[in-house]
């Protein structure tokens, strides 16, 4: 019984990916799609991990902060992930795609500043600070988004130069 259900699940997932893949293959030919997809993965990693940890060696007390700990930053982070993922599917309108990605970059900067402000307002005298690897993922995401904007701009310039030749 278990083999039949696993084969059915495999076949159904295969056909679902085949149906979705027909449209995704058009997008994957562009490098900016890869940049944006990796950026979304890094944003998911930020959401799932702690960014900053405070610790006290005497009392073995640890306090950690994540983007998802505060309602405002959680909402902004979810909006950023949706904008970045949604911009992948705006490949037919390159100017709008660049604007959406630029908005996502601005929101990433604002969200990082908001998390820093939340952490700075807490009183942790006598605590050590440990910055985790997830703290730097928004920076990597911004770099990938900027590379995507640059690649989209190159595509737009090629299309405009071809239109001038006609």
Secondary structure by P-SEA (a helix, b strand, c coil): caaaaaaaaaaaaaaaaaaaaaaaaaaaccaaaaaaaaaaaaaaaaaacccbbbbbccccbbbbbcccccaaaaaaaaaaaaaaaaaaaccccaaaaaaaaaaaaaaaaaaaaaaaaaaaacccccbbbbbccccaaaaaaaaaaaaaaaaaaaaaaaaaaaaaac
